[in-house]
Amino acid sequence: MMLGKTAGGLFWMFRYLERAENTARLLEAGWRIALTAADDEGENEWESVITTAGIKPGYEARHDSYDAENVIDYLLRDQGNPSSVMSCIAAARSNGRLVRTALSSEVWEATNETWMVLKKALARPVSERQLHETLMLVRNRSSMVRGALHGTMLRNDIFSFSHIGTYVERADNTARILDVKYYVLLPSMAHVGGSIDNVQWDVILRSVSAARSYRWLNGGEMSPLSIADFLILDLRMPRSLAFCQLKIGESLARLEQNYGQRHPCHDLARRNAERLEEVTIEMIFDEGVHEFLRACITDNATLAGQIQVDYRFNE
Amino acid sequence: MTDAKPCFDEMLVGGDRARQPYEAYFRWFQQENIKDLRRKSTQAEEFFRRIGITFNVYGQDEADERLIPFDIVPRIIGGREWAALERGIEQRVRALNAFLHDIYHRQEILRAGRVPREIIARNAAYLPEMIGVNPPGGVYTHIVGTDLVRTGENEFYVLEDNARTPSGVSYMLENRETMLQMFPELFAKLKVRPVGNYPQMLRRSLAACAPPDPGNPKPCIAVLTPGIHNSAYFEHSFLADQMGVELVESTDLRIEDGRVAMRTTEGFKPVDVIYRRIDDDYLDPLTFNPESLLGVPGIMDVYRAGRITIANAPGTGISDDKALYSYMPEIVEFYTGERAILKNVPTWRCSEPDALAHVLENLKDLVVKEVHGSGGYGMLVGPAASRKELASFAAKLRARPGNYIAQPTLALSTVPVLTKAGLAPRHVDLRPYVLVSPDRVEMAPGGLTRVALRKGSLVVNSSQGGGTKDTWVLGD
């Protein structure tokens, strides 16, 4: 048992930590492709990064063009952008303060230190030359928090709500990346077959830190269908939709067992999981990738909303 | 405020010989390298930042989260010195509790004419809603932070009683934690009495004050905080965490079936004891401040029905009144039948015409405080004030004499702090934390030492540039 507010604070703390990492990863992938693309395509790529992050209206209200400097600043430091790395880390820490009593001192100190370190590192605009190093820092810091979580926290309801936050955010992120880029995976596009496609495929994989693991599993062969399969249905891939659903399901099952109480969110989670268990990637392509991903994003959000109600996050 | 007269230094006699409690420490210090020790100071600051022990200063947007400076030279109190203090504090705290019970019941002390009625009647902190109410276990002041100053070898004065919601105990605990990490060798050498079990003592003490319920051997305790923007939020979360109890805001609470209950992931669960860190005004919008967003509507009804313990009890704030303070020697004598062990600072109540005349005549030598003020705000320190400041304060005094009391400027004792040039004396005070439950009064040995870091300054408040030191009570 814990306060509903605390459960909500944990959920959001770990959502924001995950989002900070995702924003950093997206930025890194976009930056790589912008570097290798021709001039005008570079701008297109930055625009697509902003679209993927789901923050296009905010960006366009702030900047007129999609050049590297603006995009990097908006994604890393802009406090007006709720998904910027700095905003996310500040929100994660603020939620961490709120739930301080539920965290081990290691987790709290790692979170607080991350905030201090990044506040310093992001005090001034980050140039392209410093970008790689800064992104490494973000990744290292969030790994420290995650390590502290796994190494020091009791496996009770606190852990479950933290996990649910992480995987709800991650599922949302993977689905969005695929939804923005799915057209490059469509068979009708594949026959174009040039190196651009390969680069686009690579960007998708890099956005979810899966370029190397995908190649390992596929012996260096790349195909749009197997990339989609990997990111949607492969349970070995820790950022795939199926994996995220599995983890959310496990955490909810543990809560059900701990509390001895089943809620509407348990049925919703079951339904979301079933959809992924019963399909093949071919079926998804036949019925429409975009429609499938939109449904995943909506259902994931509905589930998150139901969890908040069932466990009384708010008054 | 600065001083010229020599004051009692707790470490050094004649500038080079250590007083008895400091002998071992001073021997150790003389063999240390100042530069290395200064480095330890920097380390301590990093440690505090990482654990997030910061406070917010009201009215300063920029300095959102600030650290209270920490000085690494401990303040050391001998075992016998402490035992005497302990007796005096316990006597005073027991008298305070008896006084609070009395003024909310038969008012014997008013009938006996030992304390004038106006002191109670005119005081906004006196809550008529508490008349005739019996707090569970009969305890009003569950936690007291008695502020003490020293002026000589055996001269201690109580400066304030702080029976409302004394803060700062997290600093006492984290200061010790830091010192243990930085100077383990000193703790091996000196027998320093531990303070680390304070959260367990607090938990036990609060539990002992729970409403009697034979079917419930483990009462549910919660710390009630105004939220993460409060200047003492760190302390609220720290204490809840260390005690292993929930940290709640008023939005987590509501009244269900005549009990105070908190919203949990498994529904609403009853709470037995609330250690509240919000003021009386914000407790219950139905009873007190209807504008308040902080309170729990109806909590006072549950309280009056004896089904929740609120620590400290509503209405205890009256004992923080500085006019009432001047009557403490009478109060101690009235309820304990003994003379007060700890001295009061002589106090002129400006509401009395003779006293006002004396204060106006000697303004430049006196400290003048608002009766309801705290935190060092709104006070005049005569010797440090300019002629213009004195004149404008005199006008305020004439306009509302009842709002002020005046005290002589005491020659507060000093304890050295570490500066670039080595040790330098700075003025200190001491706030021990006292826990009251139906069966005992207890305190962690020592407390929080606050130190005025500016040379000659007598103002130790953290909001005015004060710092803290670890306080060692020796087990001799």
Interface residues (C-beta under 8 A of the other chain):
Chain A: M1 M2 L3 G4 K5 T6 A7 S94 R97 L98 R100 T101 S105 W108 E109 N112 E113 M116 D157 L255 Y259 Q261 Y311 R312 E315
Chain B: R49 R50 I51 G52 I228 Y233 S237 F238 A240 D241 E246 L247 V248 E249 T251 D252 M262 R263 T264 T265 E266 G267 K269
